[in-house]
Amino acid sequence: MDSFSLIFEAARAFGDALGDGGALVGLDLGTKTIGTATCDAGWRFATNGTTISRGKWGRDRETLLALITARSIKGIVIGLPRNMDGSEGPRAQASRGYARNCAEAFALPILLWDERWSTQAAEAAMIGQDMSRARRAAAIDSHAAAVILQGAIDRLAGGVL
């Protein structure tokens, strides 16, 4: 199976590729950091993870491989930063390239998930928790990854594929 056949934009096809489910990791790709989140094998709850300082692909790959191995990850959900009108710009193309790298490196199904409102939703939730501005800045990427992953697993587990 080539790496392109592991990348999906439809939740149904991604779910079919996963078969019996399994733990997932969500990634919010920034230019300097990667926010991570994981969910249980039953696709109930996404939990924010760590924020990885983004470096060269080889270093990112090793860090992600350690997470994938430690959590027995079966699939990856990557935020796809579309413009508000649904079009795609340079950031979306960079996310697609990162997805291709992940597909080649990890041979796991990958879902590209629309992330248009993830950062705003994460920030609103953290403000609702009365989190300081400094703590929000440090945690926003991993919280956004959790919003992205929760949206995907809600679609997967809810049957509205």
Sequence and secondary structure as in RCSB ss.txt:
>XXXX:A:sequence
MDSFSLIFEAARAFGDALGDGGALVGLDLGTKTIGTATCDAGWRFATNGTTISRGKWGRDRETLLALITARSIKG
IVIGLPRNMDGSEGPRAQASRGYARNCAEAFALPILLWDERWSTQAAEAAMIGQDMSRARRAAAIDSHAAAVILQ
GAIDRLAGGVL
>XXXX:A:secstr
  GGGGEESSHHHHHHHHSS  EEEEEEE SSEEEEEEE TTS  EEEEEEEE   HHHHHHHHHHHHHHTTEEE
EEEEE   TTS   HHHHHHHHHHHHHHHHH   EEEEE TTHHHHHHHHHHHTT  HHHHHHHHHHHHHHHHHH
HHHHHHHHS  
